[in-house]
Amino acid sequence: MTNSLTGAEAVTVIRGRGRVSALGLALPTSGDTFASPFNTHPTGVPVAALPPAAEAAVAALRRSQPAYRQLDRTVLLALLAARQATAQAGWGNGEVVNDGQERHPTNSPTHQLTTSPLAVSIGSSRGATGRLEEFHAEFLAEGSVPVAASPLTTLGNVASWVAFDAGQTGGAALSHSSTCSSAFQALGNALAWLKAGMATRFLAGGTEAPLTDFTLAQMRAIGIYSPLAATDWPCRPGAGRPSTFVLGEGAAVFALEQLSAEQVAAATQPLLVLAGVGFGFEAIGSKTGLSPEGWHFQQAIRQALAQSGVGPADIDAVVLHSPGTPAGDAAERAALRAIFGPTLPPLLSNKWLLGHTLGASAALSLDFACHVLETQQWPTPPFATDLASPGGQLIRRILVNAAGFGGNAASVVVELR
């Protein structure tokens, strides 16, 4: 399908968004009083798992039709977030209720879209890791696996099930994996397709369910996992040593459309605009590390600013990647100083509430940035850090960073118009 809304004047807007995380389906505000949302995994380490209400939503979704009972948790989290996004965008024909979920007027488990076909682009670092580990354990024990093992564990099945659940007909369904910047790879792809006229609507985001014994063992083997107890806010971006990396699970998905300059001017409500996406890469010897200068961050940030047509002085806040690892946190700040100078914009993070959700983290950070733009509020961490507290700043444009193993980084500029 060809989209006529191309050209320099057209913009990509976020029509709807959805999320699920350790905060459930909600977003934090500065007035909220928090107990630590982290809990202790059976392996003994702190994790940011879903709370009971969100867990019940996952269970209900799994039971909603036979085909969903075999899906990996990563896919189910994506379906929950995508349903919220399409409902908020008004793309489905179900009844939107106050919990952000869509109730369908028929027995069909999928959305029946009343608008033009859409494309889907979903990022995930590990993909269906839970089901893969289950199938592998079964193979070791019995020497065989079910026929469905391969299709259920390919990365491509994440986007294809989101497309199926959305009632998609005729559009692309693309899965991306580039470690912890995977969601921004998906967003960048969606933005490019929309600007090129190759799609008119996109569901794009990231999802991850990495709280498995094997994945946790991998993170602990690197030596970055937080030594703090689950009740003691164990993930502390910007707090320095020791390393306070903590795994979390979640998903965030965005309903994107391309609008003409005339449509933007005629809008009666403020619009969230995905203004630019940039990418960076540094070929360093350690594929788990990064340079002290954060060269890949610098490349990604400069590219995102250039694509957005703005300069450093136009950025009102930064949502950091900042996973709580001293070297990673310091490199990101060094990159920011190289671009912004010694005085940085307010630094924000949601990882102290959600943990590091790997391939979903960038999408959840962008969702948090959108929330800050809409409400001008965010919570203050209960530990010493360089993260900013709300203080009367007017936030109209936010830079969001992400980075991952292998030397890759990605940045997004989102603004409220």
C-alpha positions as CSV (number, residue, x, y, z in Angstrom):
1,M,0.0,0.0,0.0
2,T,1.3,3.5,-0.8
3,N,1.0,6.3,1.6
4,S,0.6,9.8,0.1
5,L,1.6,11.5,3.4
6,T,5.3,11.7,2.7
7,G,7.7,14.6,2.5
8,A,9.4,16.9,5.0
9,E,6.2,18.3,6.4
10,A,4.7,15.0,7.3
11,V,5.2,13.8,10.9
12,T,4.9,10.4,12.7
13,V,2.6,10.6,15.7
14,I,2.0,8.2,18.5
15,R,-1.8,7.6,18.4
16,G,-1.9,5.1,21.2
17,R,0.5,3.2,23.5
18,G,0.3,0.3,25.9
19,R,2.6,-1.3,28.5
20,V,2.9,-4.0,31.0
21,S,5.7,-4.2,33.6
22,A,6.5,-4.5,37.3
23,L,4.1,-1.6,37.7
24,G,1.3,-3.5,36.1
25,L,-0.5,-1.6,33.3
26,A,0.0,1.8,35.0
27,L,2.6,4.5,34.8
28,P,4.3,6.3,37.8
29,T,3.6,9.9,38.8
30,S,5.4,12.2,41.2
31,G,2.6,11.9,43.7
32,D,2.7,8.1,44.0
33,T,4.0,6.5,47.2
34,F,6.0,3.4,46.3
35,A,7.1,0.3,48.1
36,S,9.8,-1.5,46.1
37,P,8.1,-3.3,43.2
38,F,10.9,-5.9,43.1
39,N,10.7,-9.4,44.5
40,T,13.0,-12.3,45.1
41,H,13.3,-14.9,42.4
42,P,13.5,-18.6,43.4
43,T,17.2,-18.5,42.4
44,G,17.7,-15.9,45.2
45,V,18.2,-12.7,43.2
46,P,16.0,-9.7,43.0
47,V,13.8,-9.3,39.9
48,A,11.1,-7.0,38.6
49,A,8.2,-9.4,37.9
50,L,4.6,-8.6,37.1
51,P,2.3,-7.8,40.0
52,P,-0.7,-10.0,40.7
53,A,-3.3,-8.1,38.6
54,A,-1.0,-8.0,35.6
55,E,-0.2,-11.7,36.1
56,A,-3.9,-12.4,36.1
57,A,-4.3,-10.5,32.8
58,V,-1.6,-12.7,31.3
59,A,-3.3,-15.9,32.5
60,A,-6.6,-14.7,31.2
61,L,-5.1,-14.0,27.8
62,R,-3.4,-17.4,27.7
63,R,-6.8,-19.1,28.4
64,S,-8.7,-17.0,25.9
65,Q,-8.2,-19.4,23.0
66,P,-6.4,-22.7,22.5
67,A,-3.7,-21.4,20.3
68,Y,-2.6,-18.9,22.9
69,R,-2.0,-21.6,25.6
70,Q,1.2,-22.7,23.9
71,L,2.7,-19.2,23.4
72,D,5.8,-17.9,25.2
73,R,5.3,-15.3,27.9
74,T,7.3,-12.8,25.8
75,V,4.6,-13.0,23.1
76,L,1.7,-12.7,25.6
77,L,3.2,-9.6,27.1
78,A,3.4,-8.1,23.6
79,L,-0.2,-8.9,23.0
80,L,-1.3,-7.2,26.2
81,A,0.6,-4.0,25.3
82,A,-0.5,-4.0,21.7
83,R,-4.2,-4.4,22.7
84,Q,-3.9,-1.3,24.9
85,A,-2.2,0.7,22.1
86,T,-4.8,-0.2,19.4
87,A,-7.6,0.5,21.8
88,Q,-6.2,4.0,22.7
89,A,-5.6,4.7,19.0
90,G,-9.2,3.8,18.2
91,W,-8.1,1.2,15.7
92,G,-10.3,-1.7,16.9
93,N,-14.0,-2.1,17.2
94,G,-14.1,-3.4,20.8
95,E,-15.4,-1.4,23.8
96,V,-12.6,0.4,25.6
97,V,-13.1,0.3,29.4
98,N,-11.3,2.1,32.1
99,D,-8.5,-0.4,32.7
100,G,-7.2,0.3,29.2
101,Q,-8.1,-3.2,27.9
102,E,-10.4,-3.8,25.0
103,R,-13.5,-6.0,25.4
104,H,-14.7,-7.6,22.2
105,P,-18.3,-7.6,21.3
106,T,-18.1,-11.1,19.7
107,N,-16.5,-14.3,20.7
108,S,-13.5,-13.6,18.4
109,P,-10.3,-13.3,20.4
110,T,-8.7,-10.9,18.0
111,H,-9.2,-7.3,17.1
112,Q,-11.2,-6.7,13.9
113,L,-9.6,-3.5,12.6
114,T,-12.0,-1.1,10.9
115,T,-9.2,1.0,9.4
116,S,-6.6,0.3,6.7
117,P,-4.2,-2.6,7.1
118,L,-1.3,-2.0,9.4
119,A,2.2,-3.3,9.7
120,V,3.8,-4.7,12.9
121,S,7.4,-4.3,14.1
122,I,8.4,-5.8,17.5
123,G,11.8,-6.0,19.1
124,S,13.0,-8.6,21.6
125,S,16.5,-9.5,22.7
126,R,15.9,-13.1,23.8
127,G,12.5,-13.8,22.2
128,A,10.7,-17.0,23.4
129,T,13.4,-17.9,25.9
130,G,11.0,-19.5,28.4
131,R,9.6,-21.9,25.9
132,L,13.0,-22.6,24.4
133,E,14.4,-23.6,27.7
134,E,11.3,-25.8,28.3
135,F,11.7,-27.6,25.0
136,H,15.4,-28.0,25.5
137,A,14.9,-29.6,28.9
138,E,12.3,-31.9,27.4
139,F,14.8,-32.9,24.7
140,L,17.5,-33.7,27.2
141,A,15.1,-35.8,29.3
142,E,13.2,-37.6,26.5
143,G,15.3,-37.2,23.3
144,S,12.4,-35.6,21.4
145,V,10.5,-32.3,21.1
146,P,7.0,-31.4,19.9
147,V,6.4,-30.5,16.3
148,A,5.5,-26.9,17.4
149,A,8.9,-26.4,19.1
150,S,10.6,-24.6,16.2
151,P,7.8,-22.2,15.1
152,L,7.0,-21.3,18.8
153,T,10.7,-20.4,19.5
154,T,11.6,-18.4,16.4
155,L,12.0,-14.7,17.0
156,G,9.6,-14.0,14.1
157,N,6.7,-15.5,16.0
158,V,6.7,-12.5,18.3
159,A,5.6,-10.1,15.7
160,S,3.4,-12.6,13.8
161,W,1.3,-13.3,16.8
162,V,0.9,-9.6,17.5
163,A,-0.3,-9.2,13.9
164,F,-2.7,-12.1,14.3
165,D,-4.2,-10.8,17.5
166,A,-4.6,-7.3,15.9
167,G,-6.6,-8.8,13.0
168,Q,-4.0,-7.7,10.6
169,T,-4.5,-8.6,6.9
170,G,-2.0,-7.7,4.2
171,G,0.7,-5.9,6.2
172,A,4.2,-6.8,7.2
173,A,5.1,-8.5,10.4
174,L,8.7,-7.9,11.4
175,S,10.7,-9.0,14.5
176,H,13.9,-7.3,15.5
177,S,16.7,-8.4,17.8
178,S,19.7,-6.2,18.6
179,T,20.0,-6.9,22.3
180,C,18.8,-4.0,24.5
181,S,18.2,-1.5,21.7
182,S,15.9,-4.0,19.9
183,A,12.7,-1.9,20.5
184,F,14.3,1.2,18.9
185,Q,15.4,-0.9,16.0
186,A,11.7,-1.7,15.6
187,L,10.6,1.9,16.0
188,G,13.3,3.1,13.5
189,N,12.1,0.6,11.0
190,A,8.5,1.7,11.5
191,L,9.4,5.3,11.2
192,A,11.3,4.7,7.9
193,W,8.4,2.7,6.4
194,L,5.9,5.3,7.3
195,K,8.0,8.1,5.9
196,A,8.6,6.1,2.7
197,G,4.9,5.5,2.2
198,M,5.3,1.7,2.6
199,A,2.7,1.6,5.4
200,T,0.0,3.9,6.8
201,R,-0.2,2.5,10.3
202,F,2.3,0.6,12.5
203,L,2.3,-1.3,15.7
204,A,5.9,-1.1,17.0
205,G,7.6,-1.7,20.3
206,G,9.5,-4.2,22.4
207,T,8.8,-7.2,24.7
208,E,10.8,-9.5,27.0
209,A,10.1,-12.2,29.5
210,P,13.7,-13.0,30.7
211,L,13.1,-14.1,34.3
212,T,14.2,-17.7,33.7
213,D,16.8,-19.6,35.6
214,F,19.2,-19.8,32.6
215,T,18.9,-16.1,31.7
216,L,19.4,-15.0,35.3
217,A,22.4,-17.3,35.5
218,Q,23.9,-15.6,32.4
219,M,23.5,-12.1,33.9
220,R,25.0,-13.2,37.1
221,A,28.0,-14.8,35.3
222,I,28.9,-11.4,33.8
223,G,29.3,-10.1,37.4
224,I,27.0,-7.1,37.1
225,Y,24.0,-8.3,39.1
226,S,22.8,-6.2,42.1
227,P,23.8,-7.5,45.6
228,L,20.9,-5.5,47.2
229,A,17.8,-7.1,48.5
230,A,14.5,-6.9,46.6
231,T,13.0,-4.6,49.3
232,D,16.0,-2.2,49.2
233,W,15.5,-0.7,45.7
234,P,18.1,-3.0,44.2
235,C,18.3,-1.3,40.7
236,R,19.9,2.1,41.2
237,P,20.8,4.0,38.0
238,G,23.4,6.7,38.5
239,A,24.2,5.7,42.1
240,G,27.7,4.5,41.3
241,R,29.2,1.4,42.9
242,P,28.4,-1.5,43.3
243,S,26.7,-2.5,40.1
244,T,23.0,-2.6,40.6
245,F,21.8,-4.3,37.4
246,V,18.4,-6.1,38.0
247,L,16.4,-8.0,35.4
248,G,12.7,-7.2,34.8
249,E,10.0,-8.3,32.4
250,G,7.6,-6.3,30.4
251,A,6.5,-4.9,27.1
252,A,5.5,-1.6,25.5
253,V,3.9,-1.1,22.1
254,F,3.0,2.1,20.1
255,A,0.3,2.7,17.5
256,L,2.0,5.0,14.9
257,E,0.5,7.0,12.1
258,Q,1.9,9.5,9.5
259,L,0.1,12.8,9.5
260,S,0.4,15.7,7.0
261,A,1.2,19.2,8.1
262,E,-2.5,20.1,7.6
263,Q,-3.6,17.3,9.8
264,V,-1.2,18.3,12.5
265,A,-2.3,22.0,12.3
266,A,-6.0,20.9,12.5
267,A,-5.5,18.7,15.6
268,T,-7.6,19.7,18.6
269,Q,-5.5,17.8,21.1
270,P,-1.7,17.9,21.7
271,L,0.1,15.3,19.6
272,L,3.0,13.0,20.6
273,V,5.5,13.1,17.7
274,L,8.2,10.6,17.1
275,A,10.6,13.1,15.7
276,G,13.7,11.1,15.0
277,V,15.6,7.8,15.6
278,G,19.3,7.5,15.5
279,F,21.7,4.5,15.7
280,G,25.4,4.1,16.7
281,F,27.9,1.3,16.8
282,E,31.4,0.9,18.2
283,A,33.6,-2.1,17.3
284,I,35.3,-2.7,20.7
285,G,37.1,-5.9,21.8
286,S,34.6,-6.8,24.6
287,K,31.1,-7.5,23.2
288,T,29.7,-7.0,26.7
289,G,31.4,-3.6,27.2
290,L,31.6,-0.1,25.8
291,S,34.1,2.7,25.5
292,P,34.5,5.1,28.4
293,E,33.5,7.9,26.0
294,G,30.3,6.1,24.9
295,W,31.0,6.6,21.2
296,H,28.0,4.6,20.1
297,F,25.8,6.8,22.3
298,Q,27.3,9.9,20.8
299,Q,26.6,8.7,17.3
300,A,23.1,7.7,18.0
301,I,22.2,10.9,19.8
302,R,23.7,13.1,17.1
303,Q,21.8,11.2,14.4
304,A,18.5,11.4,16.3
305,L,18.9,15.1,16.8
306,A,19.8,15.7,13.2
307,Q,16.8,13.7,12.0
308,S,14.6,15.7,14.3
309,G,15.9,19.0,13.1
310,V,16.9,20.2,16.6
311,G,20.0,20.9,18.5
312,P,21.2,20.0,22.0
313,A,19.7,23.2,23.4
314,D,16.2,22.1,22.3
315,I,16.2,19.0,24.5
316,D,14.4,19.5,27.8
317,A,15.2,16.1,29.4
318,V,16.9,12.8,28.8
319,V,15.5,9.4,29.7
320,L,18.7,7.4,30.2
321,H,19.5,3.8,29.3
322,S,21.6,3.7,32.5
323,P,21.1,0.1,33.8
324,G,22.9,0.6,37.1
325,T,26.3,-0.7,36.0
326,P,29.0,1.9,36.9
327,A,30.9,1.7,33.6
328,G,27.8,1.9,31.5
329,D,26.2,4.7,33.5
330,A,29.5,6.7,33.4
331,A,29.9,6.2,29.6
332,E,26.4,7.4,28.8
333,R,27.0,10.5,30.9
334,A,30.3,11.1,29.2
335,A,28.6,10.9,25.8
336,L,26.0,13.4,27.0
337,R,28.6,15.8,28.2
338,A,30.4,15.6,24.8
339,I,27.1,16.7,23.2
340,F,25.4,19.0,25.7
341,G,28.5,20.4,27.5
342,P,29.1,20.3,31.3
343,T,25.5,21.3,32.2
344,L,23.2,18.4,31.2
345,P,19.4,18.5,30.8
346,P,17.4,16.8,33.6
347,L,18.3,13.1,33.7
348,L,15.4,10.7,34.1
349,S,15.0,6.9,34.4
350,N,12.3,4.3,35.1
351,K,14.7,1.3,35.6
352,W,14.7,1.8,39.3
353,L,11.0,0.9,39.1
354,L,11.0,-1.7,36.3
355,G,14.5,-3.2,36.3
356,H,16.3,-3.8,33.0
357,T,13.8,-5.4,30.6
358,L,16.4,-6.1,27.9
359,G,14.7,-5.9,24.5
360,A,11.6,-4.1,26.0
361,S,13.6,-1.5,27.9
362,A,13.8,1.1,25.2
363,A,10.1,0.9,24.5
364,L,9.3,1.2,28.2
365,S,11.6,4.2,28.4
366,L,9.9,5.8,25.5
367,D,6.5,5.2,27.1
368,F,7.8,6.8,30.3
369,A,9.0,9.8,28.3
370,C,5.6,10.2,26.7
371,H,4.0,10.1,30.2
372,V,6.4,12.8,31.4
373,L,5.5,15.0,28.4
374,E,1.8,14.6,29.0
375,T,1.8,15.0,32.8
376,Q,5.0,17.0,33.5
377,Q,5.5,14.6,36.4
378,W,7.8,11.8,37.4
379,P,8.7,10.1,40.7
380,T,11.9,10.8,42.7
381,P,14.1,7.8,43.5
382,P,14.5,7.0,47.2
383,F,18.3,6.7,47.0
384,A,21.3,9.0,46.2
385,T,21.7,9.5,42.4
386,D,22.1,12.1,39.8
387,L,18.5,11.6,38.5
388,A,16.5,14.8,38.5
389,S,13.4,15.5,40.7
390,P,10.5,17.5,39.2
391,G,11.2,21.2,39.8
392,G,9.0,23.4,37.6
393,Q,10.8,22.6,34.4
394,L,8.7,22.7,31.2
395,I,9.3,19.5,29.3
396,R,8.3,19.6,25.7
397,R,11.0,17.5,24.0
398,I,12.8,14.4,25.4
399,L,15.8,12.4,24.2
400,V,15.6,8.7,25.0
401,N,18.7,6.4,25.0
402,A,19.2,2.7,24.6
403,A,22.3,0.5,24.2
404,G,23.1,-3.2,24.2
405,F,25.8,-5.9,24.0
406,G,27.7,-5.9,20.8
407,G,28.5,-2.2,20.7
408,N,25.1,-0.9,19.5
409,A,23.2,2.1,20.7
410,A,20.0,3.9,19.6
411,S,18.3,7.1,20.5
412,V,14.9,8.6,20.0
413,V,13.6,12.2,20.1
414,V,9.9,12.5,21.1
415,E,8.1,15.8,21.5
416,L,4.7,17.2,22.4
417,R,3.1,19.5,19.8
